[in-house]
């Protein structure tokens, strides 16, 4: 089994676990909290805005990576790779 398939299988196992929903919810909660900060707070220091934007991008990147790896793994299984 290739390394990509091993990673995909590990992520699939994780996605089927009870804890996966908690991880997904945590990521969404963190994004939401930072978006609220950006919408509601008054910022004097633009570096704080940039930091919040970077954190949002980071959480979204993690979620996108995981979803993309799972999608590619599932597609490979359907093709019989």
TIGU-759438 format. One record per residue (C-alpha): residue number from 1; residue in three letters; y, z, x. Coordinates in steps of 0.25 Angstrom, whole numbers, plus 5000, padded with zeros to 4 digits. Example, Ala and Ser with C-alpha at 12.3 -4.5 7.8 and 13.67 -1.06 7.14 Angstrom:
BEGIN
PT     k     r     py     pz     px
PT     1   ALA   4982   5031   5049
PT     2   SER   4996   5029   5055
# end
This chain:
BEGIN
PT     k     r     py     pz     px
PT     1   UNK   5000   5000   5000
PT     2   UNK   5014   4996   5006
PT     3   UNK   5024   5006   5008
PT     4   UNK   5033   5001   4997
PT     5   UNK   5021   5003   4987
PT     6   UNK   5018   5017   4993
PT     7   UNK   5033   5021   4990
PT     8   UNK   5032   5014   4976
PT     9   UNK   5020   5022   4973
PT    10   UNK   5026   5035   4977
PT    11   UNK   5039   5032   4969
PT    12   UNK   5030   5028   4957
PT    13   UNK   5022   5041   4958
PT    14   UNK   5036   5049   4959
PT    15   UNK   5041   5041   4947
PT    16   UNK   5029   5045   4939
PT    17   UNK   5031   5060   4942
PT    18   UNK   5038   5070   4933
PT    19   UNK   5048   5073   4944
PT    20   UNK   5053   5058   4945
PT    21   UNK   5061   5060   4932
PT    22   UNK   5068   5072   4938
PT    23   UNK   5072   5064   4950
PT    24   UNK   5077   5052   4942
PT    25   UNK   5085   5062   4933
PT    26   UNK   5091   5069   4946
PT    27   UNK   5096   5056   4951
PT    28   UNK   5102   5052   4938
PT    29   UNK   5109   5066   4937
PT    30   UNK   5114   5065   4951
PT    31   UNK   5120   5052   4948
PT    32   UNK   5126   5057   4935
PT    33   UNK   5132   5069   4941
PT    34   UNK   5139   5061   4952
PT    35   UNK   5144   5051   4942
PT    36   UNK   5150   5062   4934
PT    37   UNK   5157   5068   4946
PT    38   UNK   5163   5054   4949
PT    39   UNK   5168   5053   4934
PT    40   UNK   5173   5067   4932
PT    41   UNK   5178   5072   4945
PT    42   UNK   5192   5070   4952
PT    43   UNK   5190   5065   4966
PT    44   UNK   5200   5067   4977
PT    45   UNK   5190   5064   4988
PT    46   UNK   5184   5050   4986
PT    47   UNK   5173   5053   4996
PT    48   UNK   5167   5062   4985
PT    49   UNK   5167   5050   4975
PT    50   UNK   5161   5041   4986
PT    51   UNK   5150   5052   4988
PT    52   UNK   5147   5053   4974
PT    53   UNK   5146   5038   4973
PT    54   UNK   5137   5038   4985
PT    55   UNK   5128   5049   4979
PT    56   UNK   5127   5041   4966
PT    57   UNK   5123   5029   4973
PT    58   UNK   5113   5036   4981
PT    59   UNK   5106   5042   4969
PT    60   UNK   5106   5028   4962
PT    61   UNK   5100   5022   4975
PT    62   UNK   5089   5032   4975
PT    63   UNK   5086   5029   4960
PT    64   UNK   5087   5014   4962
PT    65   UNK   5078   5015   4975
PT    66   UNK   5067   5023   4967
PT    67   UNK   5067   5014   4955
PT    68   UNK   5067   5001   4963
PT    69   UNK   5055   5006   4972
PT    70   UNK   5047   5010   4959
PT    71   UNK   5051   4996   4953
PT    72   UNK   5046   4988   4965
PT    73   UNK   5033   4997   4966
PT    74   UNK   5030   4995   4951
PT    75   UNK   5032   4980   4952
PT    76   UNK   5023   4979   4965
PT    77   UNK   5012   4986   4957
PT    78   UNK   5014   4976   4945
PT    79   UNK   5013   4964   4955
PT    80   UNK   5001   4971   4962
PT    81   UNK   5007   4972   4976
# end
